[in-house]
Amino acid sequence: GYYSFHSSFITRKRGTEKTMKIFEVAGDSMSPTLADGDMIMVNTSETDVRSGYIYLLRMEDELMVKRLENRPGGILLIRSDNPDYEDIPVNKHDDSLGIEIFGRMVWSCREY
């Protein structure tokens, strides 16, 4: 389907029609912030990690939506908001993990 957003919203989120992508969330790892089936908008031009923000990323062959934190020593902490999931600390410079950050989440919506 299609979603419509006013151009001023896209500009406020520092994006363009080409850099903004919509994804559906699967799973409960980001609950209560995001629920299974929620829609999120990701600005693909924002791939530099700012601690505490939510990003769309790939690690190995798994696509995930997680909160990221920069830690000393080149450590990137991959966090779920759901306390049932453990944090994943990774070395940002270890290319063998296949980590790719696609962009920062800038919007979400949920149907009730």
N, C-alpha and C positions, 0 to 999 in steps of 0.2 A: 504494500500500500504506500500511500504518500502522506507526508506530514507537511504542514505549512507553518512557517515561522516568519514573522516580520523581519525585514532586513535590519532594523535597528537592534533587534535581539541578537542576531548573528554578529553584528558589529560589536555590541557590548561584550560578547563572549570571545572577542578577538579572533573570529573565524571568518570563513567565506563559505559560499555554497559548495565549494569543492572540498573544503577541509572538515566540514561537519558531517558526521555519519551517525546513523541510528542503529542501535543493536537491542536485542531482547535479552534480558538477564535470565540465566538458567541456574537453578539451585538456590540454596539457602545460606551460603557462606557469608553473604553480606547483610544478612538480616540483623537488626531491624531496619537498617538504612535502605536496603534494596531487597525486594522480594522476587521470588520466581515469577517470571512473566512481565516484570516491569520493563519499560522501555527507557533507554538512556541515549543521550547524545554525547558523542565523543569528538573533541576538537583534535584532529590528527596532526595539526601543526604544533601542538604542545606535547612534546615527548621528553623534555628535560624534567626530571622528577623534582617536584616541590613537595617536601615532606607533609604528610597529612592529607593529601588529595587522593582522589580515586582515579585509577587509570585502567585502561584496557591493555592487557599484555598477553604475550604468548611465552610459555616456558616449556621447552621441548615441543611436544605436539599439542599442548593444552592451552586453549584460549580462556582467559580469566579476567574478571573484574575485581580488582583488589585495591586496598589503601596501601600506599607506598611511603616508606620513610628512609631517608638517607641516614646512615650511621657512620661513625668514624671507621677508618681503615678500609674504605671502599665497599662497605657492606650495605646492601639494599635489603630492607626488611619488608617482606610481602605479608600483609596482614588482612585477615578477615574481620569484619565487624562482629560476626557471630562468635561468641566465646567458646563454642564447641570445636572450633578449628584452631590449630596451632599456627603460630607465626612461622614463616619460612625465611631464614636469613641466607642470603646468597652474596657471593662476591660479584660485584657489577662488572668486573674485568675478566671474568671467567667465561670465555666464549663457548666453552663446551656445553654450557647449560642451555644455549639457544634462546636466551631471553631477548625479546623484542617488545619495546613499548610502542603501542600504536597511537596513544593519545590520552588526554585527560578528559574525564567526564565533566560536562558543564551543565547538564540538565537531566532530569529523570521524571517519569510520570507513572502512575499506577491506576489501574481501573478497579472500581469497587462494585 
